[in-house]
Amino acid sequence: MRRIALPPRHAPRSTRAPRLSPGAVSGDTWTVLLRLAQPDDAIAVAELHVRSWQVAYRGLLFDDYLDALQPEVWAQRYTFADPDPLKPATILAQERDVICGFATIGPSGGEDTDSAGELLALYVDPERHGVGVGRALIHEARARLARQGFREACLWVLLGNERAERFYRIDGWSPDGARRPAMVAGFSVEDIRYRRPLP
Ligand SMILES: CC(C)(COP(=O)(O)OP(=O)(O)OC[C@H]1O[C@@H](n2cnc3c(N)ncnc32)[C@H](O)[C@@H]1OP(=O)(O)O)[C@@H](O)C(=O)NCCC(=O)NCCS
């Protein structure tokens, strides 16, 4: 468990007003707690995950599909707190008792990236975009992968997800030219791969 102090510039908008948001520890700084997800977190994570898909992938995937996503179904897919180090691990960012983002890491399954770690998911609550939560999570994700012995990491991002691509580039990731087609609810999409050395 790790508590990250974010600079005032990155404080949630509400903390700049006299009333403090749930995550604020003072008027000047606020903190997020980074911790590993537990099975009890599944529904809260799934609600955030679905909300984030509905915002990030609007215009990239069918509206009907996005609007029908069900957190209860997604919650059942997570395998939080699996003790097997070869299985994915999910890091949560939490403001007081509210989960505001998560990152999932694990070994990469790719043929040409089998010695790399992978950032399998990174989602921040749309209400908390742009305040430093994503940066805190990706730093922690990279550090954990490096501690597990990986010297390199990769991730896949949906083609057209410009905000995410910009974020990753600023964090030192570069596209390596690999692309993979995927079908999401009958919709044909393409993912592109980014890589960077660790940590
Ligand atoms: C992409 C996403 C994870 C970024 O998280 P975030 O909390 O909004 O980002 P932060 O507030 O930490 O980053 C703020 C800024 O710091 C930049 N930044 C990121 N890493 C940085 C670093 N290491 N050093 C300096 N700046 C950095 C970001 O590019 C961003 O700049 P911008 O606002 O001008 O674009 C978030 O917007 C999100 O959840 N998007 C929807 C889901 C998604 O697309 N996930 C990726 C799936 S592959």
The ligand as a Tripos MOL2 file, in Angstrom:
@<TRIPOS>MOLECULE
LIG
   48    50     1     0     0
SMALL
NO_CHARGES

@<TRIPOS>ATOM
      1 C1         -5.5300    7.9120  -20.4280 C.3       1 LIG1
      2 C2         -5.8110    8.0790  -18.9310 C.3       1 LIG1
      3 C3         -5.5160    6.7700  -18.2220 C.3       1 LIG1
      4 C4         -4.9030    9.1870  -18.3840 C.3       1 LIG1
      5 O1         -5.1580    9.3170  -17.0060 O.3       1 LIG1
      6 P1         -5.3640   10.7620  -16.3420 P.3       1 LIG1
      7 O2         -5.5180   10.5550  -14.8970 O.co2     1 LIG1
      8 O3         -6.4440   11.4720  -17.0580 O.co2     1 LIG1
      9 O4         -3.9700   11.4450  -16.7020 O.3       1 LIG1
     10 P2         -3.0870   12.3690  -15.7310 P.3       1 LIG1
     11 O5         -3.9680   13.3810  -15.1280 O.co2     1 LIG1
     12 O6         -2.2770   11.5250  -14.8190 O.co2     1 LIG1
     13 O7         -2.1230   13.0210  -16.7830 O.3       1 LIG1
     14 C5         -2.2660   14.3920  -16.9800 C.3       1 LIG1
     15 C6         -1.2920   14.8710  -17.9590 C.3       1 LIG1
     16 O8          0.0110   14.4060  -17.6570 O.3       1 LIG1
     17 C7          0.6260   13.8620  -18.8000 C.3       1 LIG1
     18 N1          1.5820   12.8070  -18.3880 N.ar      1 LIG1
     19 C8          1.3980   11.4740  -18.3760 C.ar      1 LIG1
     20 N2          2.4910   10.8460  -17.9380 N.ar      1 LIG1
     21 C9          3.4010   11.8010  -17.6720 C.ar      1 LIG1
     22 C10         4.7250   11.7730  -17.2020 C.ar      1 LIG1
     23 N3          5.3490   10.6250  -16.8920 N.pl3     1 LIG1
     24 N4          5.3510   12.9570  -17.0330 N.ar      1 LIG1
     25 C11         4.7300   14.1190  -17.3300 C.ar      1 LIG1
     26 N5          3.4670   14.2010  -17.7960 N.ar      1 LIG1
     27 C12         2.8090   13.0530  -17.9480 C.ar      1 LIG1
     28 C13        -0.5420   13.3730  -19.5620 C.3       1 LIG1
     29 O9         -0.2350   13.2630  -20.9420 O.3       1 LIG1
     30 C14        -1.6020   14.4220  -19.3240 C.3       1 LIG1
     31 O10        -1.4390   15.5280  -20.1400 O.3       1 LIG1
     32 P3         -2.7000   16.1640  -20.9050 P.3       1 LIG1
     33 O11        -3.7640   16.4160  -19.8520 O.co2     1 LIG1
     34 O12        -2.1400   17.3840  -21.5160 O.co2     1 LIG1
     35 O13        -3.1300   15.1330  -21.9080 O.co2     1 LIG1
     36 C15        -7.2820    8.5180  -18.6500 C.3       1 LIG1
     37 O14        -7.5430    9.6980  -19.3390 O.3       1 LIG1
     38 C16        -8.3030    7.4700  -18.9770 C.2       1 LIG1
     39 O15        -8.6770    6.6790  -18.1240 O.2       1 LIG1
     40 N6         -8.8110    7.4850  -20.2190 N.am      1 LIG1
     41 C17        -9.8930    6.6130  -20.5920 C.3       1 LIG1
     42 C18        -9.5180    5.1690  -20.5930 C.3       1 LIG1
     43 C19        -8.4010    4.8320  -21.5400 C.2       1 LIG1
     44 O16        -8.3960    5.2760  -22.6880 O.2       1 LIG1
     45 N7         -7.4620    4.0100  -21.0520 N.am      1 LIG1
     46 C20        -6.3530    3.5470  -21.8370 C.3       1 LIG1
     47 C21        -6.7130    2.2400  -22.4490 C.3       1 LIG1
     48 S1         -5.3540    1.6070  -23.4230 S.3       1 LIG1
@<TRIPOS>BOND
     1     1     2 1
     2     2     3 1
     3     2     4 1
     4     2    36 1
     5     4     5 1
     6     5     6 1
     7     6     7 2
     8     6     8 1
     9     6     9 1
    10     9    10 1
    11    10    11 2
    12    10    12 1
    13    10    13 1
    14    13    14 1
    15    14    15 1
    16    15    16 1
    17    15    30 1
    18    16    17 1
    19    17    18 1
    20    17    28 1
    21    18    19 ar
    22    18    27 ar
    23    19    20 ar
    24    20    21 ar
    25    21    22 ar
    26    21    27 ar
    27    22    23 1
    28    22    24 ar
    29    24    25 ar
    30    25    26 ar
    31    26    27 ar
    32    28    29 1
    33    28    30 1
    34    30    31 1
    35    31    32 1
    36    32    33 2
    37    32    34 1
    38    32    35 1
    39    36    37 1
    40    36    38 1
    41    38    39 2
    42    38    40 1
    43    40    41 1
    44    41    42 1
    45    42    43 1
    46    43    44 2
    47    43    45 1
    48    45    46 1
    49    46    47 1
    50    47    48 1
@<TRIPOS>SUBSTRUCTURE
     1 LIG1         1 GROUP 0 **** ****
